[in-house]
Amino acid sequence: MKEVLNTLDRNPVIVSYDIDVDVKSSTLILLHESIMFKDGSTLEFLELIRETDRGLERLEYRFQYSKSDKFVFRYDNIPSPQRDQDISTS
């Protein structure tokens, strides 16, 4: 984690960042990060990670990028009832 923080601190295009690590149990953590860039855009992400005997497993993730308070893209594996309905009726 220290290496990640050092990389963020040294990056000239990052204005600020916030990282929240929520330890849910001895094998489950929730990471939430928000990064603000010099151009005013933001990248937010959330990852739910579980440790197993085979290593780390990403159970859920969400990456969302916005610029000037306008949504640009979102990439996730979190089920969305509206999206699922749109897909099934297409």
Secondary structure, DSSP 8 states (H G I E B T S, - for coil): -HHHHHHHHH-TTEEEEEEEEEEEETTEEEEEEEEEETTS-EEEEEEEEEEETTEEEEEEEEEEEEETTEEEEEEE-S--HHHHHHHHT-
